Each structure stands twice: as C-alpha cells, then as structure tokens.
Amino acid sequence: MSGAAQQEDPAPAIELRGISKAFGTVQANRGIDLTVPRGTIHGIIGENGAGKSTLMSILYGFYRPDAGQILIGGQPVTIPDSQSAIRAGIGMVFQHFKLVRNFTVLENVILGAEDGARLRPSLARARRELQRLAAEYELLVDPDTLIEDLSVGHQQRVEILKALYRQADILILDEPTGVLTPAEADHLFRILRGLRDEGKTIILITHKLREIMEITDNVSVMRRSRMVASRATAETSTAELAELMVGRKVLLRVDKAPARPGAPVLGVRGLRMTDATGVERLRGIDLEIRAGEILGIAGVAGNGQTQLLEILGGYPEPGARLSGELVLNGQALPLTGSDGRARRRAGIGHVPEDRQAEGLIMDFTAWENAAFGYHDAPEFRRGWFLDNAAMRADAAAKIEHFDVRPPDPELPAKSFSGGNQQKIVVAREVERNPDLLLIGQPTRGVDIGAIEFIHKRIVALRDAGKAVLLVSVELDEIMALSDRIAVMFDGRIMGERRPDQTTSGDLGSLMAGVDPASTDPQGAMPPAAAHPGHAPGAGA
Ligand SMILES: Nc1ncnc2c1ncn2[C@@H]1O[C@H](COP(=O)(O)OP(=O)(O)OP(=O)(O)O)[C@@H](O)[C@H]1O
C-alpha cells in the first residue's frame, strides 16, 4: 500500500455516504457507505445483482442516486453526467469498451476530450501526449491503427489511455480481465500498480478473488444492494471473502470423478470456414466428443472458437463458406440449412459466448427468453397455440433452481445484471438435458456461488452420459472441468492434452501457437496477415 500520499493529504479520494438507488421496485443500492483512500487499489466484490455496477455508474454520472452524498478529495460533488465525472478526475473502463471501431487509436483518445474547432492544430500535440503516456505507462499501441484491427487487450489499453489523457486521478475498471489472456492480465496489473504508486486511486470490480488477493490494498463486499464488509486485503482470505459475498461456505474447486466416455456423440471432420470478407477462420478442424465426457477448447479469444461453436449450434456467420462433415449420434448433420431450432430438436443445447447478442432478446421478458429456441417443444404447445402459462411456470422453476435475482419472470432480460442474464441462458440450455451441450464462456461475469452451481450442473450432465463441448478463455475453468483439452490457435487445433498431464504454461504455449512438444515450433505459426485483429497473445 502506498501510505505516503495518504499521509500528505488525509482526505480520501472517494467517499460515498448513504447512497441509495432504485429501478422501479428493485432496490439496487441501499444506504451505501464507501471510503477509498488516495493512492490505493480498492476491490469491490459481490454476487451477481448485488449492485456493484449501479454504484460505479452513479460515481461515473450514468445514474443519479435517489439519496446520499459523493465526496471527491473531501469536497461534496454532484455528478449529473459523465462529462462532470471526467472533470472531477474520474475515468472508467467498461466491460464492453466504448471505442469507435472504425476510428484510429488517436482519434478515439481525443474524441470528446478536444474542442472540435481546435482539433486540427492540436492533433500533433495530442499525438505527442498520447505517445508520452503510452511510453510512460507501458501501454504501447500504434496511434494510427484502427480499433477494429486491435486485439481486445490492446483495445483495453486504449480505454486506459483515454482516461489518462483526460487526466483521470481515479480509475474505475469493471471486470477488466474477463477478456484478457493470463499474460495480458499480468501486464494490466503491473500497470495498475504503477498508477497506484504514483498516487492514482483505482477501483476494481471483479468476480475473481485471486485477483483481489493479488492486487488490491482493500476490498469491500456488497450483498443484496448493501455494503456488508470492508477489509484490508492483507487481513482477509479468499475463503472469508467468498463467505461474506454469498452468505455461506463456497467450494472453490470442482469435485468430479474420472470420466467414463461412451459412444461418440459428435464427430467433426475437416471443418473449414471462410468468412464473408474472405478470411479463413477455421482451417480443418477434426474433433470427437463421446457421451459422458467434457472436451474443453482453450485458446485466446479470436482463434476460431466462436466460429466453431456458431457452426455447431446452427448459426454460422452470414456469408460464411463452409466445408467438412458433422456427425451427431451416428447421423450426418447438415453443415448449413439447419438453424438453431433444428439443432436443438436434434439434441444440441447451445449457450453462446455472447449472451447479450445471441443468447437473449434483451427487450423480451425472462420467461420468453427462458423458452427461446424451444417454442416448438410439446410442453409449450396447446394444439396449434403457444401455452404461455406453461412457459411462465417453466421459467419460474428455472429461475428458482438457478437462483436468478430478482426472481421475477416478467422482467425484461435487460433489467437483470450480467451474471443473472447468463444464468437464464445456462438454465434454458442445461435443464433440457441435451445429448450434446455446446457452452461458450459459461461463467463470464458470473459470481463464485453461481460458478460453483453452473460447474456442478455441467459435471452432472456429463455424469448422466451427455457430451459437453466447453469453450472458455479461462484456463482455470478449462483445467477444472475438462476431461480432455484441445487448444485452438489460428483456426486449427494446435494440440490436445489431458488436464492431469499438462500445465498452464504448456497450454499457454499452445495458445500462442507454439507446441513445446514439437521440434518445429515455428512451423505452426500462421501467416502474419491472416488475423490482424486478433494477434494471439498480444499485449504480453
Ligand atoms: N437499468 C436498470 N433497470 C432496471 N433494473 C436494473 C437496471 N440496472 C440494474 N438493475 C437491477 O439492479 C440490481 C443491481 O444490478 P447491478 O448491475 O448493479 O449488479 P452487479 O452487482 O453489478 O451484478 P453483476 O455482477 O451481475 O454485474 C439488479 O437487481 C439489477 O437487476
């Protein structure tokens, strides 16, 4: 902890007093007090829907609190909008970046920070300032690259640079490592420590207790809209934090017996896919998954996993060209011309990686979403008509089983917190006991209590003799759940490992396109131009 800055200026960087906020009947924040000393990294943790994002959105001027007071550096302030937050020295890095994809890095950094009339003359100065900041904070990015050509790790650097360019003294990061490789996350933490050590104040929202223990000075715990505890990180443990968050002891590992694989459920042979722009995304995938086993696909986001899941789920990208063969339970499965509903009828459940874009219709209610894709199931029909009452009852049962909060099937999907949206999608697909479950990033943004529950459900499905294809960028999750691990790199399977016969370092090498077991590691490297937007391992 950097106590020096604190002693010189005793006023905390941030002080929240009695902050409350309701959305309709949902009380998201209730009388929240929070003190964040200057020059510290402060973790905020809590279950899905506990109210963390709401609290930070209040601090960043997205929402007005119904009650309470905000003090910045000891001075009471009102923050009616994000421009005011920026003026108060607050910067925020969102989970979903707010960058303009077809603008360059430099354009994004100066956007909104400069008066349009003065833009031209100041461009050279802005570039120099950006380059100075990038060098000083090890956030190297080319100012003239388009955002859409950057890896997610580099896009995040641009978000941080944007905040620093606006002279933020307080930086809020909402689940910043969800999209990063382990090496990128380490790099981010080095940068955050550097910022802290020069007196900046950082608030980190995360579900990963390992990160809290590694990088924060203090941590505050939210539960059901209240702040229930604050601790100096050095004086607590992951077990205590988990219990404070969830209100009970949480198993922090997956308990499972060895797999007993049966007959092949899915066969993938020579699968190739070229997208509408002519880039080959899958370059000949061969896979087999048997009944009663979990095949984990590890890899840095953007190496073809998304395309593989989409094709298997029956939703290939528009304009994609496909070739190869799919076999499900001994029957040929058409590559195209079969949509998600047909796949579901054939016994394939699908939790897409991007729940908001593909898993849910955000304006529809939870009960409509909980039946999405299964409207033709016999239990949801009464003759020719849809049986809404049956769908509502089914959704209510799933919501209760998965502890979705608030437990109200009539709310639109968009009113649930990210983790609770994810639970709705997972409940819909897993509870149908599909022969093959395709599951992408199952616990992204999900709290530890719910991770424990979702992991148990995936293992139970396997133990019931079903096949699971798990795609995750979380190596811990892949290692804990998979019976076999295939690593994807640049549209190919780089190698396959058993979890008890590999290490995160070995998998990390494969994820970067290097096979430590091969005598010709360079032979596996792709042509550099193939994936300009997804430089694997970028940022390390
Ligand atoms: N715009 C909104 N309209 C209606 N309800 C909302 C809105 N934003 C949040 N809520 C509700 O407020 C509560 C707190 O949500 P919030 O997003 O702050 O939780 P969170 O702790 O950040 O959760 P997660 O870890 O899942 O992101 C939830 O019950 C959520 O459903």
The ligand as an SDF file (V2000), in Angstrom:
LIG
                    3D

 31 33  0  0  0  0  0  0  0  0999 V2000
  -31.2540   -0.1200  -15.8320 N   0  0  0  0  0  0  0  0  0  0  0  0
  -31.8260   -0.9580  -14.9700 C   0  0  0  0  0  0  0  0  0  0  0  0
  -33.1720   -1.1270  -14.9380 N   0  0  0  0  0  0  0  0  0  0  0  0
  -33.7540   -1.9600  -14.0530 C   0  0  0  0  0  0  0  0  0  0  0  0
  -33.0730   -2.6790  -13.1330 N   0  0  0  0  0  0  0  0  0  0  0  0
  -31.7420   -2.5650  -13.1030 C   0  0  0  0  0  0  0  0  0  0  0  0
  -31.0480   -1.7070  -14.0250 C   0  0  0  0  0  0  0  0  0  0  0  0
  -29.7140   -1.7910  -13.7560 N   0  0  0  0  0  0  0  0  0  0  0  0
  -29.5860   -2.6680  -12.7340 C   0  0  0  0  0  0  0  0  0  0  0  0
  -30.8030   -3.1220  -12.3270 N   0  0  0  0  0  0  0  0  0  0  0  0
  -31.0510   -4.0540  -11.2050 C   0  0  0  0  0  0  0  0  0  0  0  0
  -30.3240   -3.5650  -10.1010 O   0  0  0  0  0  0  0  0  0  0  0  0
  -29.7080   -4.6320   -9.3880 C   0  0  0  0  0  0  0  0  0  0  0  0
  -28.2200   -4.3900   -9.2800 C   0  0  0  0  0  0  0  0  0  0  0  0
  -27.6290   -4.5770  -10.5740 O   0  0  0  0  0  0  0  0  0  0  0  0
  -26.0890   -4.3280  -10.8670 P   0  0  0  0  0  0  0  0  0  0  0  0
  -25.8950   -4.4240  -12.3320 O   0  0  0  0  0  0  0  0  0  0  0  0
  -25.6410   -3.0780  -10.1890 O   0  0  0  0  0  0  0  0  0  0  0  0
  -25.4270   -5.5850  -10.1360 O   0  0  0  0  0  0  0  0  0  0  0  0
  -23.9160   -6.1000  -10.1700 P   0  0  0  0  0  0  0  0  0  0  0  0
  -23.5280   -6.2970   -8.7380 O   0  0  0  0  0  0  0  0  0  0  0  0
  -23.0740   -5.1900  -10.9560 O   0  0  0  0  0  0  0  0  0  0  0  0
  -24.0930   -7.5100  -10.8530 O   0  0  0  0  0  0  0  0  0  0  0  0
  -23.1390   -8.3720  -11.8700 P   0  0  0  0  0  0  0  0  0  0  0  0
  -22.0240   -8.9100  -11.0330 O   0  0  0  0  0  0  0  0  0  0  0  0
  -24.0270   -9.4800  -12.3210 O   0  0  0  0  0  0  0  0  0  0  0  0
  -22.6930   -7.4440  -12.9600 O   0  0  0  0  0  0  0  0  0  0  0  0
  -30.0750   -5.9050  -10.1120 C   0  0  0  0  0  0  0  0  0  0  0  0
  -31.1610   -6.4910   -9.4430 O   0  0  0  0  0  0  0  0  0  0  0  0
  -30.4840   -5.4460  -11.4790 C   0  0  0  0  0  0  0  0  0  0  0  0
  -31.4540   -6.3310  -11.9940 O   0  0  0  0  0  0  0  0  0  0  0  0
  1  2  1  0
  2  3  1  0
  2  7  2  0
  3  4  2  0
  4  5  1  0
  5  6  2  0
  6  7  1  0
  6 10  1  0
  7  8  1  0
  8  9  2  0
  9 10  1  0
 10 11  1  0
 11 12  1  0
 11 30  1  0
 12 13  1  0
 13 14  1  0
 13 28  1  0
 14 15  1  0
 15 16  1  0
 16 17  2  0
 16 18  1  0
 16 19  1  0
 19 20  1  0
 20 21  2  0
 20 22  1  0
 20 23  1  0
 23 24  1  0
 24 25  2  0
 24 26  1  0
 24 27  1  0
 28 29  1  0
 28 30  1  0
 30 31  1  0
M  END
$$$$
